Amino acid sequence: MLLNAEVQHEIEQFLYAEAALLDEHRYSDWLELFTDDCHYWMPIRQTRLAKQVDQEFTRQGEMAFFDERKEDLKRRVTKLESPYAWSESPPPRTRRMCSNVRGIAVDGDEITIGCCFTFYRCSLDADVDWFVGRREDVLRRGEDGFRIVKRHIFLDQTVIVAKNMNQFF
């Protein structure tokens, strides 16, 4: 589905600003981009035969890396911003890139979009993590701009070698 050029630009700018908030470790500001009824979900990917590709990801309600509501995200933000987030001290250097933004559906004031992402994280001197995948977001337009209603994250990796999964995608 094609979005008009103005809406496409607005959505892309929203996603770029969101990535900047995370890369600047402004987690509380980032959390404000989510609606109170949001759902943040990252299923686990499993290698399957070609005829089983529809079973590649766990389903909602099954095991997932993240299956969170706003209160869960808020708890993680509080922890990351506390002096007790030892895995984040010193803070990692991160860079999030978002591309191939496309409209999937429009339903009233909600727009479902898809995008691809690359996420780089470097901690200390040599700990480097790369995450690559795609996202499906539902954005709700309000008086003050877009808010994230739903974020579903699909990693390309089946094996996660990172030391922790406390980052946001």
DSSP file (Angstrom, degrees, kcal/mol; ACC not computed):
  #  RESIDUE AA STRUCTURE BP1 BP2  ACC     N-H-->O    O-->H-N    N-H-->O    O-->H-N    TCO  KAPPA ALPHA  PHI   PSI    X-CA   Y-CA   Z-CA
    1    1 A M              0   0    0      0, 0.0   102,-0.7     0, 0.0     2,-0.4   0.000 360.0 360.0 360.0 131.8    0.0    0.0    0.0
    2    2 A L        -     0   0    0    100,-0.1     2,-0.3   102,-0.1   100,-0.1  -0.743 360.0-153.6 -91.9 134.9    1.4    3.4   -0.9
    3    3 A L        -     0   0    0     -2,-0.4   100,-0.0     1,-0.1     2,-0.0  -0.733  33.5 -97.2 -96.1 153.6    1.1    6.3    1.5
    4    4 A N     >  -     0   0    0     -2,-0.3     4,-2.6     1,-0.1     5,-0.2  -0.357  39.9-105.7 -68.0 159.3    1.1    9.8    0.1
    5    5 A A  H  > S+     0   0    0      1,-0.2     4,-2.2     2,-0.2     5,-0.2   0.823 117.7  52.5 -58.5 -36.6    4.5   11.5    0.1
    6    6 A E  H  > S+     0   0    0      2,-0.2     4,-2.4     1,-0.2    -1,-0.2   0.938 112.8  42.6 -67.6 -46.2    3.6   13.8    3.1
    7    7 A V  H  > S+     0   0    0      2,-0.2     4,-2.6     1,-0.2     5,-0.2   0.903 113.1  53.7 -66.8 -41.0    2.5   11.0    5.4
    8    8 A Q  H  X S+     0   0    0     -4,-2.6     4,-2.4     1,-0.2    -1,-0.2   0.927 110.7  46.9 -56.9 -46.2    5.4    8.8    4.3
    9    9 A H  H  X S+     0   0    0     -4,-2.2     4,-2.7    -5,-0.2     5,-0.2   0.919 111.0  51.5 -63.5 -45.0    7.8   11.6    5.2
   10   10 A E  H  X S+     0   0    0     -4,-2.4     4,-2.2     1,-0.2    -2,-0.2   0.922 111.7  47.1 -58.3 -45.0    6.1   12.2    8.6
   11   11 A I  H  X S+     0   0    0     -4,-2.6     4,-2.5     2,-0.2    -1,-0.2   0.923 112.0  49.3 -64.8 -44.9    6.4    8.5    9.4
   12   12 A E  H  X S+     0   0    0     -4,-2.4     4,-2.4     1,-0.2    -2,-0.2   0.920 111.7  48.9 -61.2 -43.9   10.0    8.2    8.4
   13   13 A Q  H  X S+     0   0    0     -4,-2.7     4,-2.4     1,-0.2    -1,-0.2   0.883 109.9  52.5 -64.1 -37.9   10.9   11.3   10.4
   14   14 A F  H  X S+     0   0    0     -4,-2.2     4,-2.3    -5,-0.2    -2,-0.2   0.937 111.2  46.5 -60.6 -47.4    9.1    9.9   13.4
   15   15 A L  H  X S+     0   0    0     -4,-2.5     4,-2.2     2,-0.2    -2,-0.2   0.880 112.5  49.7 -65.3 -38.7   11.1    6.6   13.2
   16   16 A Y  H  X S+     0   0    0     -4,-2.4     4,-2.1     2,-0.2    -1,-0.2   0.912 111.8  48.1 -66.7 -41.9   14.4    8.5   12.8
   17   17 A A  H  X S+     0   0    0     -4,-2.4     4,-2.1     2,-0.2    -2,-0.2   0.891 110.4  52.5 -65.3 -38.6   13.7   10.6   15.8
   18   18 A E  H  X S+     0   0    0     -4,-2.3     4,-1.8     1,-0.2    -2,-0.2   0.931 108.8  49.5 -61.4 -45.7   12.7    7.5   17.8
   19   19 A A  H  X S+     0   0    0     -4,-2.2     4,-2.6     1,-0.2    -1,-0.2   0.894 108.8  53.4 -60.5 -40.2   16.0    5.8   16.9
   20   20 A A  H  X S+     0   0    0     -4,-2.1     4,-1.9     1,-0.2    -1,-0.2   0.907 104.8  54.4 -63.0 -41.6   17.9    9.0   18.0
   21   21 A L  H  <>S+     0   0    0     -4,-2.1     5,-3.0     1,-0.2    -1,-0.2   0.921 111.8  44.6 -57.8 -43.7   16.2    9.0   21.4
   22   22 A L  H ><5S+     0   0    0     -4,-1.8     3,-1.7     1,-0.2    -2,-0.2   0.919 112.0  50.6 -67.7 -43.3   17.3    5.4   22.0
   23   23 A D  H 3<5S+     0   0    0     -4,-2.6    71,-0.4     1,-0.3    -1,-0.2   0.777 110.7  50.5 -66.4 -24.7   20.9    6.0   20.7
   24   24 A E  T 3<5S-     0   0    0     -4,-1.9    -1,-0.3    -5,-0.2    -2,-0.2   0.344 115.4-119.2 -91.1   5.2   21.1    9.0   23.1
   25   25 A H  T < 5 +     0   0    0     -3,-1.7     2,-1.1     1,-0.2     3,-0.2   0.812  65.3 145.7  60.8  33.4   19.8    6.8   26.0
   26   26 A R     >< +     0   0    0     -5,-3.0     4,-2.2    -6,-0.2    -1,-0.2  -0.544  12.8 158.1 -96.4  65.6   16.8    9.0   26.4
   27   27 A Y  H  >  +     0   0    0     -2,-1.1     4,-2.6     1,-0.2    -1,-0.2   0.848  65.8  52.8 -65.5 -39.0   14.6    6.1   27.4
   28   28 A S  H  > S+     0   0    0     -3,-0.2     4,-1.2     2,-0.2    -1,-0.2   0.912 111.4  47.5 -64.4 -41.0   11.9    8.0   29.3
   29   29 A D  H  4 S+     0   0    0      1,-0.2     4,-0.3     2,-0.2     3,-0.2   0.899 111.9  51.2 -64.1 -39.6   11.4   10.3   26.3
   30   30 A W  H >< S+     0   0    0     -4,-2.2     3,-1.9     1,-0.2    -2,-0.2   0.912 104.7  56.4 -62.2 -43.1   11.3    7.2   24.1
   31   31 A L  H >< S+     0   0    0     -4,-2.6     3,-1.9     1,-0.3    -1,-0.2   0.817  95.3  66.1 -60.5 -31.2    8.6    5.6   26.3
   32   32 A E  T 3< S+     0   0    0     -4,-1.2    -1,-0.3     1,-0.3    -2,-0.2   0.664  87.5  70.0 -65.4 -14.9    6.4    8.6   25.8
   33   33 A L  T <  S+     0   0    0     -3,-1.9   115,-3.4    -4,-0.3     2,-0.3   0.566  87.8  83.1 -77.4  -8.0    6.1    7.6   22.1
   34   34 A F  E <  S-a  148   0A   0     -3,-1.9   115,-0.2   113,-0.2     2,-0.1  -0.738  79.8-123.7-100.4 145.1    4.0    4.6   23.1
   35   35 A T  E >   -     0   0A   0    113,-2.4     3,-1.4    -2,-0.3    35,-0.1  -0.396  28.1-111.9 -76.5 161.9    0.3    4.5   23.8
   36   36 A D  E 3  S+     0   0A   0      1,-0.3    34,-0.4    -2,-0.1    35,-0.2   0.755 118.9  50.3 -66.2 -23.0   -1.0    3.3   27.2
   37   37 A D  E 3  S+     0   0A   0     32,-0.1    -1,-0.3    33,-0.1   112,-0.1   0.045  86.4 139.8-102.1  25.6   -2.5    0.3   25.4
   38   38 A C  E <   -     0   0A   0     -3,-1.4    32,-0.5   110,-0.1     2,-0.4  -0.177  39.9-152.6 -71.6 161.1    0.7   -0.7   23.5
   39   39 A H  E     -a  150   0A   0    110,-1.5   112,-2.7    30,-0.2     2,-0.5  -0.988   6.8-170.4-135.1 125.8    2.0   -4.2   22.8
   40   40 A Y  E     +aB 151  68A   0     28,-2.8    28,-3.2    -2,-0.4     2,-0.4  -0.972  18.9 170.0-119.9 115.3    5.7   -4.8   22.3
   41   41 A W  E     +aB 152  67A   0    110,-2.9   112,-2.7    -2,-0.5    26,-0.2  -0.988  23.3 178.1-140.4 132.6    6.5   -8.3   21.0
   42   42 A M  E     - B   0  66A   0     24,-2.6    23,-2.4    -2,-0.4    24,-1.3  -0.905  20.7-156.7-131.9 104.9    9.5  -10.2   19.7
   43   43 A P  E     - B   0  64A   0      0, 0.0     2,-0.4     0, 0.0   112,-0.4  -0.247  25.3-102.7 -73.5 167.8    8.9  -13.8   18.9
   44   44 A I        -     0   0    0     19,-0.7    14,-1.9    15,-0.1     2,-0.4  -0.779  31.7-138.9 -91.5 134.5   11.7  -16.4   18.8
   45   45 A R  B     -F   57   0B   0     -2,-0.4     2,-0.4   112,-0.3    12,-0.2  -0.766  19.1-171.5 -95.1 138.6   12.8  -17.5   15.3
   46   46 A Q        -     0   0    0     10,-3.0     2,-0.3    -2,-0.4   113,-0.1  -0.978  29.6-110.2-128.5 142.1   13.6  -21.2   14.6
   47   47 A T        +     0   0    0     -2,-0.4     2,-0.3   111,-0.1     6,-0.0  -0.564  46.2 176.1 -71.0 129.6   15.1  -22.7   11.6
   48   48 A R        -     0   0    0     -2,-0.3     5,-0.1     5,-0.0     8,-0.0  -0.887  34.1 -95.2-131.5 160.6   12.5  -24.7    9.7
   49   49 A L    >   -     0   0    0     -2,-0.3     3,-2.0     1,-0.1     4,-0.1  -0.330  46.3-102.6 -67.6 159.4   12.3  -26.6    6.4
   50   50 A A  G >  S+     0   0    0      1,-0.3     3,-1.3     2,-0.2     4,-0.2   0.869 124.1  53.2 -55.0 -39.4   10.9  -24.8    3.4
   51   51 A K  G 3  S+     0   0    0      1,-0.2    -1,-0.3     2,-0.1     3,-0.2   0.589 110.8  48.5 -73.9  -8.1    7.6  -26.5    3.8
   52   52 A Q  G X  S+     0   0    0     -3,-2.0     3,-2.8     1,-0.1    -1,-0.2   0.150  70.5 119.3-112.9  16.6    7.4  -25.3    7.4
   53   53 A V  G X   +     0   0    0     -3,-1.3     3,-1.5     1,-0.3     4,-0.2   0.768  67.7  66.0 -59.0 -25.7    8.3  -21.7    6.9
   54   54 A D  G 3  S+     0   0    0      1,-0.3    -1,-0.3    -3,-0.2     3,-0.2   0.600 100.9  51.5 -70.4  -9.1    4.9  -20.6    8.4
   55   55 A Q  G <  S+     0   0    0     -3,-2.8    -1,-0.3     1,-0.1    -2,-0.2   0.176  76.4 108.1-107.8  14.4    6.2  -22.1   11.7
   56   56 A E  S <  S+     0   0    0     -3,-1.5   -10,-3.0   -11,-0.1     2,-0.4   0.836  76.8  46.1 -63.9 -35.0    9.4  -20.1   11.7
   57   57 A F  B    S-F   45   0B   0    -12,-0.2   -12,-0.2    -4,-0.2    97,-0.0  -0.851  90.6-110.3-110.8 144.6    8.4  -17.7   14.5
   58   58 A T        -     0   0    0    -14,-1.9     2,-0.2    -2,-0.4     3,-0.1  -0.338  40.8-117.5 -63.2 155.8    6.7  -18.6   17.8
   59   59 A R    >   -     0   0    0      1,-0.1     3,-2.4   -16,-0.1   -15,-0.1  -0.517  36.7 -78.6 -94.8 162.0    3.1  -17.4   17.9
   60   60 A Q  T 3  S+     0   0    0      1,-0.3    -1,-0.1    -2,-0.2     3,-0.1  -0.375 122.0  31.4 -59.2 136.9    1.6  -14.8   20.3
   61   61 A G  T 3  S+     0   0    0      1,-0.5    -1,-0.3    -3,-0.1     2,-0.1   0.175 106.7  90.8  94.9 -15.8    1.0  -16.5   23.7
   62   62 A E  S <  S-     0   0    0     -3,-2.4    -1,-0.5     1,-0.2    -4,-0.0  -0.325  96.8 -50.2 -96.4-174.1    4.0  -18.8   23.2
   63   63 A M        +     0   0    0     -2,-0.1   -19,-0.7    -3,-0.1     2,-0.3  -0.287  67.2 167.6 -58.0 139.7    7.6  -18.2   24.2
   64   64 A A  E     -B   43   0A   0    -21,-0.2     3,-0.2     1,-0.1    -5,-0.0  -0.984  47.1-126.4-150.7 155.1    9.0  -14.8   23.1
   65   65 A F  E    S+     0   0A   0    -23,-2.4     2,-0.4    -2,-0.3    -1,-0.1   0.918 103.9  11.8 -67.0 -43.1   12.0  -12.6   23.8
   66   66 A F  E     +B   42   0A   0    -24,-1.3   -24,-2.6    -3,-0.1    -1,-0.3  -1.000  56.8 161.6-136.3 136.3    9.6   -9.8   24.6
   67   67 A D  E     +B   41   0A   0     -2,-0.4     2,-0.3   -26,-0.2   -26,-0.2  -0.632  37.2 154.4-148.2  83.5    5.9   -9.8   25.2
   68   68 A E  E     -B   40   0A   0    -28,-3.2   -28,-2.8    -2,-0.1     2,-0.2  -0.814  36.4-155.8-127.8 152.9    5.3   -6.6   27.0
   69   69 A R     >  -     0   0    0     -2,-0.3     4,-2.2   -30,-0.2     3,-0.4  -0.548  52.3 -83.4-108.9-179.9    2.8   -3.9   27.7
   70   70 A K  H  > S+     0   0    0    -32,-0.5     4,-2.6   -34,-0.4     5,-0.2   0.878 128.3  54.5 -58.5 -40.6    3.5   -0.3   28.7
   71   71 A E  H  > S+     0   0    0      1,-0.2     4,-2.0     2,-0.2    -1,-0.2   0.880 108.4  49.8 -62.2 -37.4    4.0   -1.1   32.4
   72   72 A D  H  > S+     0   0    0     -3,-0.4     4,-2.0     2,-0.2    -1,-0.2   0.920 111.5  47.9 -66.3 -43.8    6.6   -3.7   31.4
   73   73 A L  H  X S+     0   0    0     -4,-2.2     4,-2.5     1,-0.2    -2,-0.2   0.900 109.4  54.4 -61.9 -40.2    8.4   -1.3   29.2
   74   74 A K  H  X S+     0   0    0     -4,-2.6     4,-2.7    -5,-0.2    -1,-0.2   0.901 106.2  51.5 -61.8 -41.8    8.3    1.3   32.0
   75   75 A R  H  X S+     0   0    0     -4,-2.0     4,-2.2     2,-0.2    -1,-0.2   0.915 110.9  48.1 -61.7 -42.4    9.9   -1.1   34.4
   76   76 A R  H  X S+     0   0    0     -4,-2.0     4,-2.6     2,-0.2    -2,-0.2   0.901 111.6  49.8 -66.2 -39.1   12.7   -1.8   32.0
   77   77 A V  H  X S+     0   0    0     -4,-2.5     4,-2.0     2,-0.2    -2,-0.2   0.933 109.7  51.3 -62.8 -45.7   13.2    1.9   31.4
   78   78 A T  H  < S+     0   0    0     -4,-2.7     4,-0.5     1,-0.2    -2,-0.2   0.910 112.0  47.1 -57.9 -43.6   13.3    2.6   35.2
   79   79 A K  H >< S+     0   0    0     -4,-2.2     3,-1.2     1,-0.2    -1,-0.2   0.929 111.0  50.6 -65.0 -45.0   16.0   -0.1   35.6
   80   80 A L  H 3< S+     0   0    0     -4,-2.6    -1,-0.2     1,-0.3    -2,-0.2   0.827 112.2  48.1 -63.5 -30.3   18.1    1.1   32.7
   81   81 A E  T 3< S+     0   0    0     -4,-2.0    -1,-0.3    -5,-0.2    -2,-0.2   0.491  96.8  91.9 -88.7  -2.6   18.0    4.7   34.1
   82   82 A S  S X  S-     0   0    0     -3,-1.2     3,-1.2    -4,-0.5    -3,-0.0  -0.482  86.7-117.2 -88.0 162.0   19.0    3.5   37.6
   83   83 A P  T 3  S+     0   0    0      0, 0.0    -1,-0.1     0, 0.0    -4,-0.1   0.545 109.6  70.1 -72.5  -4.4   22.5    3.3   39.0
   84   84 A Y  T 3   +     0   0    0     -5,-0.2     2,-2.0     1,-0.1     3,-0.2   0.299  61.7 106.1 -97.2  10.0   22.0   -0.4   39.4
   85   85 A A    X   +     0   0    0     -3,-1.2     3,-2.1     1,-0.2    -1,-0.1  -0.518  43.0 167.4 -84.9  70.6   22.0   -1.2   35.6
   86   86 A W  G >   +     0   0    0     -2,-2.0     3,-1.3     1,-0.3    -1,-0.2   0.783  68.4  60.6 -61.8 -29.1   25.4   -2.7   35.9
   87   87 A S  G 3  S+     0   0    0      1,-0.3    -1,-0.3    -3,-0.2    -2,-0.1   0.626 105.9  50.1 -73.9  -9.6   25.2   -4.3   32.4
   88   88 A E  G <  S+     0   0    0     -3,-2.1    -1,-0.3     3,-0.1    -2,-0.2   0.084  83.5 131.6-112.7  21.4   24.8   -0.8   31.0
   89   89 A S  S <  S+     0   0    0     -3,-1.3    -1,-0.0     1,-0.2    34,-0.0  -0.959  77.8  24.7-124.7 115.6   27.8    0.8   32.8
   90   90 A P  S    S-     0   0    0      0, 0.0    34,-0.2     0, 0.0    -1,-0.2   0.603 116.2-110.5 -69.6 159.7   29.5    2.3   31.0
   91   91 A P        -     0   0    0      0, 0.0    -2,-0.1     0, 0.0    33,-0.1  -0.287  34.5-113.0 -60.2 140.9   26.6    2.9   28.6
   92   92 A P        -     0   0    0      0, 0.0     2,-0.6     0, 0.0    31,-0.2  -0.344  22.5-117.3 -70.8 155.8   27.0    1.0   25.3
   93   93 A R  E     -C  122   0A   0     29,-3.0    29,-2.6    31,-0.1     2,-0.3  -0.851  44.2-178.4 -91.4 124.7   27.5    2.9   22.1
   94   94 A T  E     -C  121   0A   0     -2,-0.6     2,-0.3   -71,-0.4    27,-0.2  -0.881  22.8-172.2-128.3 156.4   24.6    2.2   19.9
   95   95 A R  E     -C  120   0A   0     25,-2.1    25,-2.7    -2,-0.3     2,-0.5  -0.933   7.3-166.6-147.6 124.4   23.3    3.0   16.4
   96   96 A R  E     -C  119   0A   0     -2,-0.3     2,-0.4    23,-0.2    23,-0.2  -0.940   4.5-170.1-113.3 131.2   19.9    2.1   15.0
   97   97 A M  E     -C  118   0A   0     21,-2.9    21,-2.2    -2,-0.5     2,-0.4  -0.975   1.4-167.4-123.4 136.7   19.1    2.4   11.3
   98   98 A C  E     +C  117   0A   0     -2,-0.4     2,-0.3    19,-0.2    19,-0.2  -0.973  17.9 155.2-124.9 134.2   15.7    2.1    9.9
   99   99 A S  E     +C  116   0A   0     17,-2.6    17,-3.0    -2,-0.4    -2,-0.0  -0.880  44.4  47.4-147.9 178.1   15.0    1.6    6.1
  100  100 A N  E     -     0   0A   0     -2,-0.3     2,-0.3    15,-0.2    -1,-0.1   0.868  67.1-175.5  52.3  43.4   12.5    0.3    3.6
  101  101 A V  E     +     0   0A   0     14,-0.1     2,-0.3    -3,-0.1    14,-0.2  -0.544   9.3 167.0 -72.2 128.3    9.6    2.0    5.4
  102  102 A R  E     -C  114   0A   0     12,-2.4    12,-2.5    -2,-0.3     2,-0.3  -0.996  36.9-113.6-145.6 149.1    6.3    1.1    3.7
  103  103 A G  E     +C  113   0A   0   -102,-0.7    10,-0.2    -2,-0.3     3,-0.1  -0.626  27.8 174.6 -80.1 138.3    2.6    1.4    4.5
  104  104 A I  E     -     0   0A   0      8,-3.3     2,-0.3     1,-0.4     9,-0.2   0.748  63.1 -14.3-109.4 -44.2    0.8   -1.9    5.0
  105  105 A A  E     -C  112   0A   0      7,-1.5     7,-2.9  -104,-0.1     2,-0.4  -0.991  48.5-145.7-158.9 154.8   -2.7   -0.7    6.0
  106  106 A V  E     +C  111   0A   0     -2,-0.3     2,-0.3     5,-0.2     5,-0.2  -0.998  16.4 174.4-126.0 130.7   -4.7    2.3    7.2
  107  107 A D  E >   -C  110   0A   0      3,-3.1     3,-1.7    -2,-0.4     2,-0.4  -0.813  63.2 -64.6-137.4  94.1   -7.6    1.9    9.6
  108  108 A G  T 3  S-     0   0    0     -2,-0.3    -1,-0.1     1,-0.3     0, 0.0  -0.498 120.8  -9.4  64.8-120.9   -9.0    5.2   10.7
  109  109 A D  T 3  S+     0   0    0     -2,-0.4    32,-2.8    -3,-0.1     2,-0.4   0.279 121.4  90.2 -93.1  11.5   -6.3    7.1   12.7
  110  110 A E  E <   -CD 107 140A   0     -3,-1.7    -3,-3.1    30,-0.2     2,-0.5  -0.915  54.6-168.7-112.4 135.3   -4.0    4.0   12.8
  111  111 A I  E     -CD 106 139A   0     28,-2.8    28,-3.0    -2,-0.4     2,-0.5  -0.984  11.6-148.9-121.7 125.0   -1.4    3.2   10.1
  112  112 A T  E     +CD 105 138A   0     -7,-2.9    -8,-3.3    -2,-0.5    -7,-1.5  -0.835  25.4 179.8 -92.3 126.6    0.3   -0.2   10.0
  113  113 A I  E     -CD 103 137A   0     24,-3.0    24,-2.3    -2,-0.5     2,-0.3  -0.886  18.4-152.0-125.6 156.5    3.8    0.1    8.7
  114  114 A G  E     +CD 102 136A   0    -12,-2.5   -12,-2.4    -2,-0.3     2,-0.3  -0.938  20.9 164.9-121.4 150.3    6.7   -2.2    8.0
  115  115 A C  E     - D   0 135A   0     20,-1.8    20,-2.7    -2,-0.3     2,-0.3  -0.982  31.1-123.1-156.0 162.3   10.4   -1.4    8.0
  116  116 A C  E     -CD  99 134A   0    -17,-3.0   -17,-2.6    -2,-0.3     2,-0.3  -0.796  30.7-166.1-103.7 152.4   13.8   -3.1    8.1
  117  117 A F  E     -CD  98 133A   0     16,-2.6    16,-2.0    -2,-0.3     2,-0.4  -0.981  19.6-163.2-140.8 153.9   16.3   -2.3   10.8
  118  118 A T  E     -CD  97 132A   0    -21,-2.2   -21,-2.9    -2,-0.3     2,-0.5  -0.997  14.5-168.5-129.5 132.5   19.9   -2.7   11.7
  119  119 A F  E     -CD  96 131A   0     12,-2.9    12,-2.5    -2,-0.4     2,-0.4  -0.982   1.7-170.7-129.2 121.1   21.0   -2.3   15.3
  120  120 A Y  E     -CD  95 130A   0    -25,-2.7   -25,-2.1    -2,-0.5     2,-0.4  -0.912   4.9-179.6-111.4 135.6   24.7   -2.0   16.3
  121  121 A R  E     -CD  94 129A   0      8,-2.4     8,-2.9    -2,-0.4     2,-0.4  -0.993   4.5-175.3-137.9 129.7   25.8   -2.1   20.0
  122  122 A C  E     -CD  93 128A   0    -29,-2.6   -29,-3.0    -2,-0.4     2,-0.3  -0.990   5.8-173.7-127.2 124.7   29.3   -1.8   21.3
  123  123 A S  E  >  - D   0 127A   0      4,-3.0     4,-1.8    -2,-0.4     3,-0.4  -0.898  54.9 -24.4-118.8 148.1   30.2   -2.2   25.0
  124  124 A L  T  4 S-     0   0    0     -2,-0.3   -31,-0.1   -34,-0.2    -2,-0.0  -0.232 113.9 -42.5  51.6-135.6   33.5   -1.7   26.7
  125  125 A D  T  4 S+     0   0    0      1,-0.0    -1,-0.2     3,-0.0     3,-0.0   0.762 133.0   7.4 -96.9 -26.7   36.4   -2.2   24.2
  126  126 A A  T  4 S+     0   0    0     -3,-0.4     2,-0.8     2,-0.0    -2,-0.2   0.469  84.5 114.5-140.6  -1.4   35.4   -5.2   22.2
  127  127 A D  E  <  +D  123   0A   0     -4,-1.8    -4,-3.0     2,-0.0     2,-0.4  -0.677  41.7 173.3 -80.7 110.7   31.9   -6.5   22.9
  128  128 A V  E     -D  122   0A   0     -2,-0.8     2,-0.4    -6,-0.2    -6,-0.2  -0.967  12.0-175.6-124.0 133.3   30.0   -5.9   19.7
  129  129 A D  E     -D  121   0A   0     -8,-2.9    -8,-2.4    -2,-0.4     2,-0.4  -0.982   4.9-166.9-127.1 140.1   26.4   -7.0   18.9
  130  130 A W  E     -D  120   0A   0     -2,-0.4     2,-0.4   -10,-0.2   -10,-0.2  -0.991   3.8-174.9-123.2 133.3   24.6   -6.8   15.6
  131  131 A F  E     +D  119   0A   0    -12,-2.5   -12,-2.9    -2,-0.4     2,-0.4  -0.998   5.4 179.4-126.9 132.7   20.8   -7.3   15.2
  132  132 A V  E     +D  118   0A   0     -2,-0.4    24,-3.2   -14,-0.2    25,-0.6  -0.987  25.0  99.0-132.4 140.8   19.1   -7.3   11.9
  133  133 A G  E     -DE 117 155A   0    -16,-2.0   -16,-2.6    -2,-0.4     2,-0.3  -0.958  56.8 -79.5 177.8-157.5   15.5   -7.8   11.1
  134  134 A R  E     -DE 116 154A   0     20,-2.2    20,-3.1    -2,-0.3     2,-0.3  -0.931  27.7-152.5-134.6 158.4   12.1   -6.2   10.3
  135  135 A R  E     -DE 115 153A   0    -20,-2.7   -20,-1.8    -2,-0.3     2,-0.5  -0.947   7.6-155.3-129.6 151.3    9.4   -4.6   12.3
  136  136 A E  E     -DE 114 152A   0     16,-2.4    16,-2.5    -2,-0.3     2,-0.4  -0.985  24.9-178.9-122.8 118.9    5.7   -4.2   11.9
  137  137 A D  E     -DE 113 151A   0    -24,-2.3   -24,-3.0    -2,-0.5     2,-0.5  -0.881  23.7-149.4-116.8 146.7    4.4   -1.2   13.8
  138  138 A V  E     -DE 112 150A   0     12,-2.3    11,-3.2    -2,-0.4    12,-1.4  -0.985  21.6-165.5-110.3 121.9    0.9    0.2   14.2
  139  139 A L  E     -DE 111 148A   0    -28,-3.0   -28,-2.8    -2,-0.5     2,-0.5  -0.888   7.0-154.0-108.6 137.0    1.1    4.0   14.7
  140  140 A R  E     -DE 110 147A   0      7,-3.0     7,-1.6    -2,-0.4     2,-0.5  -0.946  13.4-138.3-111.0 127.0   -1.8    6.1   15.9
  141  141 A R  E     + E   0 146A   0    -32,-2.8     5,-0.2    -2,-0.5     2,-0.2  -0.720  31.3 168.1 -86.1 127.1   -2.0    9.7   14.9
  142  142 A G  E >   - E   0 145A   0      3,-2.7     3,-1.5    -2,-0.5    -1,-0.0  -0.584  53.7 -81.3-122.3-172.5   -3.0   12.1   17.6
  143  143 A E  T 3  S+     0   0    0      1,-0.3     3,-0.1    -2,-0.2    -2,-0.0   0.821 130.0  43.1 -62.1 -31.5   -3.1   15.8   18.1
  144  144 A D  T 3  S-     0   0    0      1,-0.3    -1,-0.3     0, 0.0     2,-0.2   0.076 123.9 -90.0-105.6  23.8    0.6   15.8   19.0
  145  145 A G  E <  S- E   0 142A   0     -3,-1.5    -3,-2.7     2,-0.0    -1,-0.3  -0.645  70.9 -15.5 108.9-163.8    1.8   13.4   16.3
  146  146 A F  E     - E   0 141A   0     -5,-0.2     2,-0.3    -2,-0.2    -5,-0.2  -0.461  48.9-169.9 -81.6 150.5    2.2    9.7   16.1
  147  147 A R  E     - E   0 140A   0     -7,-1.6    -7,-3.0    -2,-0.1     2,-0.6  -0.972  28.2-113.5-133.3 150.1    2.3    7.2   18.9
  148  148 A I  E     +aE  34 139A   0   -115,-3.4  -113,-2.4    -2,-0.3    -9,-0.2  -0.751  34.2 169.8 -89.5 120.2    3.2    3.5   18.8
  149  149 A V  E    S+     0   0A   0    -11,-3.2  -110,-1.5    -2,-0.6     2,-0.4   0.794  71.2  11.9 -93.6 -38.6    0.3    1.2   19.5
  150  150 A K  E     -aE  39 138A   0    -12,-1.4   -12,-2.3  -112,-0.2     2,-0.4  -0.999  57.0-175.4-145.1 137.1    2.0   -2.1   18.5
  151  151 A R  E     -aE  40 137A   0   -112,-2.7  -110,-2.9    -2,-0.4     2,-0.5  -0.961   4.2-177.5-134.1 117.8    5.5   -3.1   17.7
  152  152 A H  E     -aE  41 136A   0    -16,-2.5   -16,-2.4    -2,-0.4     2,-0.5  -0.976  11.5-160.8-114.8 125.5    6.3   -6.6   16.5
  153  153 A I  E     - E   0 135A   0   -112,-2.7     2,-0.6    -2,-0.5   -18,-0.2  -0.911   7.7-170.3-114.5 126.9   10.0   -7.3   15.9
  154  154 A F  E     - E   0 134A   0    -20,-3.1   -20,-2.2    -2,-0.5     2,-0.1  -0.917  12.3-153.8-122.2 103.8   11.2  -10.2   13.8
  155  155 A L  E     - E   0 133A   0     -2,-0.6   -22,-0.3  -112,-0.4   -24,-0.0  -0.429  14.1-143.9 -73.7 148.5   15.0  -10.8   14.0
  156  156 A D  S    S+     0   0    0    -24,-3.2   -23,-0.1    -2,-0.1    -1,-0.1   0.767  79.2  86.5 -77.8 -27.7   16.8  -12.5   11.1
  157  157 A Q        -     0   0    0    -25,-0.6  -112,-0.3     1,-0.1    -2,-0.1  -0.423  53.9-170.2 -74.5 146.0   19.0  -14.4   13.5
  158  158 A T  S    S+     0   0    0      1,-0.2     2,-0.5    -2,-0.1    -1,-0.1   0.599  80.9  50.8-102.5 -20.1   18.0  -17.7   15.0
  159  159 A V  S    S-     0   0    0   -113,-0.1     2,-0.6     2,-0.0    -1,-0.2  -0.980  73.5-153.8-120.5 124.6   20.9  -17.7   17.5
  160  160 A I        +     0   0    0     -2,-0.5   -29,-0.1     1,-0.1     5,-0.0  -0.867  14.1 178.3 -98.9 120.3   21.5  -14.6   19.7
  161  161 A V        +     0   0    0     -2,-0.6    -1,-0.1     3,-0.0    -2,-0.0   0.422  41.5 119.3-101.4   0.3   25.1  -14.3   20.8
  162  162 A A        -     0   0    0      1,-0.1     3,-0.1   -32,-0.1    -2,-0.1  -0.304  69.7-128.2 -64.5 150.0   24.7  -11.1   22.8
  163  163 A K  S    S+     0   0    0      1,-0.1     2,-0.3     2,-0.0    -1,-0.1   0.729  88.5   6.2 -72.7 -22.4   25.5  -11.2   26.5
  164  164 A N        -     0   0    0    -77,-0.0    -1,-0.1     0, 0.0     3,-0.1  -0.973  55.1-143.1-153.5 165.9   22.1   -9.7   27.3
  165  165 A M        +     0   0    0     -2,-0.3    -5,-0.0     1,-0.1    -2,-0.0  -0.358  59.5 120.9-126.5  50.0   18.8   -8.6   25.7
  166  166 A N        +     0   0    0    -79,-0.1     2,-0.1     2,-0.1    -1,-0.1   0.291  48.8 100.9 -99.0  11.7   18.0   -5.5   27.6
  167  167 A Q        -     0   0    0     -3,-0.1     2,-0.4     1,-0.0  -145,-0.0  -0.426  68.9-122.2 -90.0 168.5   18.0   -3.1   24.7
  168  168 A F              0   0    0     -2,-0.1    -2,-0.1     1,-0.1    -1,-0.0  -0.871 360.0 360.0-110.5 145.9   15.0   -1.8   22.8
  169  169 A F              0   0    0     -2,-0.4    -1,-0.1   -18,-0.0  -150,-0.0   0.366 360.0 360.0-110.8 360.0   14.4   -2.3   19.1
